[in-house]
Amino acid sequence: MAGGAHFDVVVVGGGLSGIGAACHLTRETPERSYVVLEGRDAIGGTWDLFRYPGIRSDSDMYTLGYSFRPWTDSKAIAPGPAILNYVRETAREFGVDRHIRFGHHVKSAAWDSARALWTVTATTEADGKTVEFTCNFLFMCSGYYDYDGGHLPAFPDAASFGGRIVHPQSWPADLDYVGKRIVVIGSGATAVTLVPELAKTAAHVTMLQRSPTYIVSRPSEDAFANRMRRRLPAQLAYGVTRWRNVLLGMFFYNLARRKPERVKAGIIGLARQALGPDYDVATHFTPRYKPWDQRLCLVPDGDLFTALKSGAASIVTDQIERFTSTGIALRSGATLAADIIVAATGLKLKLLGGLDVMVDGKTVDFAKTLSYKGMMISNVPNFAVSFGYTNASWTLKSDLTAAYVCRLLNHMKRHNYTKCTPLRNDPSVTEEPFLDFTSGYVQRAIALFPRQGSKKPWRLYQNYVRDLLMMRWGKLADGTMAFTRHPRG
């Protein structure tokens, strides 16, 4: 086993969250040493991994972007390559790229209270060797889904299909879909992104869904943001637009939870308006669940509706009976002819990238822990996890988390603390699921995740303003977080 090095902080993951965390460390704790361990050979995480046609953000970039670096592109709903470039430019601007070690797959982490240190074990992509790093604080920014592959159901008779079956997470670089008949299985964010893009050159694209999803059209450019950028300095214009979009998003989400039928009627009415009175909106655009029981799908400039109206694409709401040599046979008795089948069937969640964690020789079973402020784990010292929001942009919460970690580290340095641990010391706190989404990808894996508690600081509020007040100005020594000094500290 090769020896690594010691750092004050080890950040795991070089995607949107990890680069953001490293920038916060650079800006707010400049005296601390850190390293970013990235399993792949490039910065960008999701935005470098996913290469399917039309990949783009499903949130506006004024909230998906970093709080400290303005998004200056005219498009608010941005294509994937533009987002990847933004992340890479941010890493260069703040010197984070000099702290990244690529091709390091982090496998395990062990905390030793006697030394007040984490030992992080990784294997290197280049030669498969095992290397160890030690650190005072471990910051996991690896996201929450499996990079090795997406969710692919066992479709009956799939082997009989004569064409190609692909998953968007592993999009083949050599796939020629021009002039081909394509069936996209799914109705989530990936499917509604793929369909209008493929329809530009395919013979025809069919979106096959078991049940409808709430789909909302939004302009790809934010006229308010572009106007602010012309009139105000870049950071001020960005801040104004960011707060406007945060508050509008919170208003809409809260309205959907308070008056779901009203919001449901409004969303379906907009779809009917976009598609015309003769389109079967009741079948294809009327979900069985309430708005925000699952994440809403965003389509820029109504591109999906345009593809449907032009005839280049269509939606079929039905269930798969089996695959055939030429396509898909449906439960209704209908068939769909296809040259290519795209299984946009979702992600697989993978907590902490599959990391094995031990504290003083005992394996941590995360399913039996509570999440502290949505970012730390009960009874696990000097350990933070970056989780984004489910009802808003991921980066809003990951930014707050990174800033809180820096605040925590600075507090520990000022008071000569070597250890901070959220203690589960309130017996009145009851457990609840970490996420209350009904989406399949969440339900398939949520039992493996930490739980949330019935009240703060263990409760997840999915509310940016509330989290901002708590994490930026709330007490660090709140009666739950225990600070200790190492005997030799």
N, C-alpha and C positions, 0 to 999 in steps of 0.2 A: 504494500500500500504506500503510495507516494505521499509525502508530506505537502500540505498546502501552505497556508499562511494564516495569520491572525488579522482580523478586522474588527473594528467596533461594531459594524453592522454588516450582515450578509443579506442582500436582497435577492430573492429567487424569482426570476422571470424578467425578460427584456421586452415585454409588450407595452401596451398603453399604460397599465398600472405601474409596472416596474420602472419604466423610464420616468414617469411622473414622480414616483417615490424617490428615486435617485436625485432628481432635480430638487426636490424639497430638501433632501439631506445636504446637497451642495449649497443651497441658498440659506438654510436655516440652522444647520449644524456644521459649519465649514471646517471646524477643527477635528471632526470625526472621520476616521477612515472607513471606507465601505467598498464592497465589490458587488457586482451584479452577475449572478450565475444564470446563464441562458442555455437551455438544452439544444436549441437549434443553432444555425450558423448565421443568423441575421436578426437585427432589431425588428420589432413590429408585432410579434405575437400573432394574434388573429388576423391582422391586416397584412401580414406577410404570408401566413399559411394558406388562407382562402384565396383561390385563384379563379373561381367560377365566374362566368360572364355577368357583367353588370353589378358586381359586388359593390355595396355602398353602405353608408351609415343608415341605421333605422332610428336615429335621433338627430336633432339639429346640432351642428358643429359648435354652436356658441355655448352649448352645455356639455357636449361630448369632448370639446377641447379643454386644455388645461387652464386653470384659473389665472396662472401667471404668464401665459403666452397667448396673445390674441390669435384667433383664427381670422385670416384676412382674405381668404378666397371668397369670391362672390357667391358661390354655391353653399347654402346652409345644409342641404342634404347632399353629402359629398361622395364621390366615387372612391372606392377602396384605395387606388394608387395615390390619390391626393392625401388621404388620411395617413397612409404609410409614410409618405414624404414629410408630412407634418411631424410625425413622431421622430423620424430620423433627424430632421433639422433641429428639433428641440434637443435631442441628445447631443448633437454637435455643438449647439449654441451654449449649453451649460457644461460642456466638457464631460458629460456622462459616458460618452462612447469610449473614453480612455479607461473606464473602470469596469468594462464588461469582459467577461471570459465566456466565449462562445463554446458550444459543444460540450457543456458540462451538465449532465443529467443528475439532478439532485435526488438521491434515493432515500436518505435517512437523516435524522437529526436527533442528537441525544443531549439532554441538559444534565449538567453535573453541579449540584448545589455546593459541593465542597470547593469547587473552583469558580463558581458563578459564571460558567461558560457553556455555550453550545458547541458541540462538535458536529459539523455538517459533512456528510459523506456524499461524494458524487462520482460518477463514472464519466470518462472523457470519450467523446464521439470518435476522435481520431484513432485511438489505440485501445480503447476499452479498459484502460487502467483506472484504478480507484484512487481518489485523492481526497484528503481531508482538509477542512478549513475549521478554524475556531472563531467564535465571535461572541460579543457580549449581548447582542440583540439580533434576533432572526425575524425577517420581514418577508412573508410569503405573498408574492404578487403574481402567482402563476395562473390566475383565473380559476374557473370551476368546471371546466369541461375537458374531455379526453382528446388530446391532440392526435392520438394514434388512429382515431377513426370515429365516424359518427354512428348514430343509431340506424341500423339496417334490419328491419324485420325479416323473418324467414317467410318470404312469399311462396305460396304453393306453386310448384312446377317452374320455379324461376329458371332452372337449368335448361328448360325447353325453349326459352326465348332465343330467337336467332340473331337479334341485334345486340347492342351494348347496354349494359346496366351500369350506371355511374352514381356515385354519391357526391354531392357538391363539395364536401370537405376534402375529397380526393379527386378533384377534377382533372381528367387526363389532358395533358398539353397537346396531344395529337388528335383530340376528338373533333372531327369535322361534322358539324351539324347543319351546314348550309343545304337547303333544299330537302331536309329530312323531316319526317313526321316524328314529333317528340311528345311523349307523355311525361309530365312532371307530377309525381305523386307527392301531395302535401299542400298545405294552405297557409303555412307560416311565413315568416319574414323572408326566408330564403326562396321559397316558391314564388312569392309575389314579386321578388326581384328578378328571378330567372325568366319567368314567362314573357314579360314584355321585351326583354333583351333578346332572347332566343327567337321571338316572333319576328324580329326585324329581317332575318335571313332564312329561317326555317320554312318548310312547306306549310306546316301548321303545328301549333303547340296547344296541347290540351292539359289543363290543370285538373287533376283528379283528386278530389277531396272527399273524405268521409263525412265531414261536417264543415260548415262555413266558419270563417274568422271575421272579426271586425276589421274592416279595411277603410282607412281614412286617407284622403288625398291632401297633399300639402305642397305649396310652391317650392321648387328646388332652390330658389333664391329668396332670401328674406329681405323684402324691400325696406323694412324699418332698419335692419342692420346696415344695409348698403348706404342708406341715407345718413345714419349716424356716423359711419366711417368717413363720409365726405365732409362732415361738419366738425368732428371732434378728434382729438388725438387717439391713436389706435387703441391703447389700453383702456381709456375711458369709454370709447365707443363700444368696445368689446364687453366691458363690465356692465354698461347700461343694457345692452342687448341680452347678455347672459341672465341678468336678474329679471328682465321682462319675460324671457322665455321660461325661466324657472317658475315664476309666479303664475304664468298662464297655464303651464303644465300642472301645477299643484291645484289650481282652480278647477281645471277640467277633470282631473283624477278624483278630487273630492266631490264634485258634482255627480260623477259617474257612480260613486259609492253611495251617495245620499239619495239620488234619484235615478236609479239604473234604467228604469223603463223609459224615462224621458230622454236620456242620453242614447239609449238603444234606438229609439224611434228616430232621433236626429241623425245618427250615423247611417242607418238604413235608408232614410230619406235622401241623404246626400248621394248614396250609391244609386238610388233609383233616378235621381236627377241627372247623374252622370251617364247612366246607361239607357235612359229612355223608358217610357211607360210600358213597352212591350217585353222588356227583359224580365226574366223570372227571378227577381230579386228575393222573393220569399224562399225559394229553394236554395239559391247559391250564395246569398249574402245576409242571411238571417241566422246568426248563431243561436245555439241552445242555452248558452251561458250568459251571464251578465257582463257588461263591459268591465274590463280590468280584472276579471277572474283569470284571464290570460292576457298576455301583452297584446296591445293593438298593433296592427301592421300599417306601416306608413308607405304610401306610394307617391313619389315626387311627380308633381304636375299631372296626376291622374293617369300615369303611363299604362297601368294595367287596364283601366277602363277604356283607354284609347285603343289598345290592342284587341280587346274584346269587341268593341264596336266596329272595328275595321274588318273583323272576320279572320284576322291572322291568328287569333287565339280563341279558345273557348274554355268553359268550365263545366265539368261533369261532377255531380254530387252523387256518389254511389260507393259501394264497397267492392273490394277485389275478391273474386271467386278463385281465380288462378291465372297464372301466366300461360300464354300459348306461344307457339313458334313465331307468330306474327304480331303479338301484342298482348292485350289483357282482356280476359273475360270477366264480366261484372256480375254481381249478385242479381241484378235486374234482368239479366239475360242479354244485355247489350255487349258489344265488343268494341275495343279501341285498338285500331291499327297503329303500330309504332315501329320505327327503325331504331329509336333510342328511347330508353326509359331512364328518367332521372329520379332517383329516390331521395327527394328533399324531405326526409322523414325524421329529421331532428338530430339533436346532439346527444352525447352521452356525458353525464356529469361525472367528474372525477375529482374528489376533494383533495386539494393541495397537491395535485399532480400525482397522487398515489404515495405521497411521502409517509414513511414510517417515523413516528415520533415517540421518543422515550423521555421520561422525566425521572431521574435518579433510578434508572434500571427498570422502570415499569412502563410498559407500552400504554400510550394514551388511546383510549377508545373514544373518538370524537362524538360518537352517537350518545355518549353518556355525559357529555359536557354541556355547558351553557355558553352562549356567545355574549361577550361583554361589549356593549355599545356597537355590536355588529362588526367588531374588528379584533378582539382578543378572546382568549379561551380560558374558561374557569380553571384555576389551579395549574395553569401552564405559565411559567415565568418568562418574561422578556421575549414575548412571542406575539406577533401581530399578523393579521391576514387581511388582504385587501379584497373586499366584496363590494360590488356596486349596487345600485338600486334596481329593482325590478319594474318600478313604475316611472322611471325617469332615466336620464343618461347615467351610464356606469361611472363615468369620471367624476360626477358631482360627489359621490360618496368616496371614491378612491382618493380624490384630492383632500377631502376632509380627514380621511384616515391617515394619509401621509403627513399632513400638517400636525395632526394629533401626536403621531409617533415622535416627530421632531420636538414638539413641546414637552412630551414625556421624557425624552432623552436629556433635554436641557435642564429640566427640573431635577432629574437624577444626578446630573453632574454638579449642579449648584449645591445640592445637599449631600453629596458624596454617597448616594445610594448605588448599590450594584444590582439590585433585584427589584422588580415590580411584578406583582402577581394579583390578578383579579380573584378574590376568594369568594366562594359560594357560601356565604355566612348568614343568609337570611332564609330561615326555614319556611317563611310564608310565600316564597316565590314558587310558583308552579310552572311546569314545562309546557311549551307549545311548539309546533313545528317551526323550523327555521324560516321557511317560506310558505305562504298560503296560496300559492298559484296552483291551478288545476292542470296546467300544461303537462303533457305526457313526459317530457324530458325531466321535469322536476319530480313528478310522482314516482318515476322509476328509480330514483336514487336518494330521495330526501331522507330516508331512514338512516343513511350513513352519515348525515351531516350533524353538526352540533345543534342543539335545541335553542330556542329563545325562551326567555322568562316572561312571566305575566306582568312584570313591572320593571321600571328602569332600575339600574342601568343594563338590565338583561333583555329588555324589550326592543324589538326592531320596529321603528315607527314609519320607515319608508317616507320620511318627511325631511326635506333638505333644510328648511329653516329651523326646525326643531333640533336637528342634528348639528347644525352650525352653531347654535347657541350653546349646546351641551359640549361640543368637542373643541370649540375655540375659546369659550369663556367659562365653562363649567369647572368645578373643582377637580383637580387631579386626585387629591386625597379625599375621596368621597365616602369613605367608610367601607368600600368594597375593594378598592385597589390598595394592596399592602406593599409598602416600601421597606426594604431592609438593607443593611450595610454588611458587606462581607467582613469577617473578622480581620482580614488583612487589607480591607479596602480603605 
